[in-house]
Amino acid sequence: EQEGIRVQTGCSVAQVTPTGATLSSGEEIAADLVLVSAGIRSELTLARQLGLKIDRGIQVDAWMQTSDPDICAAGDCAEFDGRVAGLWNAALEMGTVAGATMCGAKGAAYRQPVPATALSMEHFTLFSAGRLSGEGLREVVRQEGERYRKLLFGGDRLVGLVAVGPFEGAAADASQKFYDTILKGYGQADGIRSYGTVVDLLVAYYRDTARTNGSEGLTT
């Protein structure tokens, strides 16, 4: 809001009108442009023509093989374990696995990446990753001035986080190391004590990854 952005919570857009939008609360907002972010829809025309098994996407196994084992699919058209990921990092991992499979060097199976989103503005930074809601999750929240950190644990495993505000972090190699521990399911039981460090390491990793790939401030 300090950037001049008004945030509306607890409501949704009920209707787009010629002059703007009407919210579910009944409030009308005038607008010159309405931007819709509604996810993706897989292109399945060729898959249908080939008789491949499809649902929301082209169904694949952990090695990106379709119902025809001689055909692989990866990226936004592929559905793994009932889900079309629609994320850049998922597509990258899928492509790596599919490439190995097509070369006859079937290696490690594909695993869903931890979903993460980053938003960076001049005076505002937001980062979230993993599971942010659900039954049985324990929340640890810390807020100091403009810094807000929320970690979510499932048992003794860190499964999600939300971070708002300025970030300080360790070097990229340290953040990569901690990111790997998250994927392996490490948590409090493995000696992690500082919640602030946990968040900053993950944020450092994703921010460095986004910069490397020329997409800082976007979903990574």
PyMOL commands that set and color helices and strands:
alter all, ss='L'
color gray80, all
select helices_A, chain A and resi 45-50+75-77+88-102+172-183+188-190+195-212
alter helices_A, ss='H'
color red, helices_A
select strands_A, chain A and resi 13-17+20-23+28-30+58-60+78-80+116-120+125-130+138-144+147-154+157-164
alter strands_A, ss='S'
color yellow, strands_A
deselect
rebuild
show_as cartoon
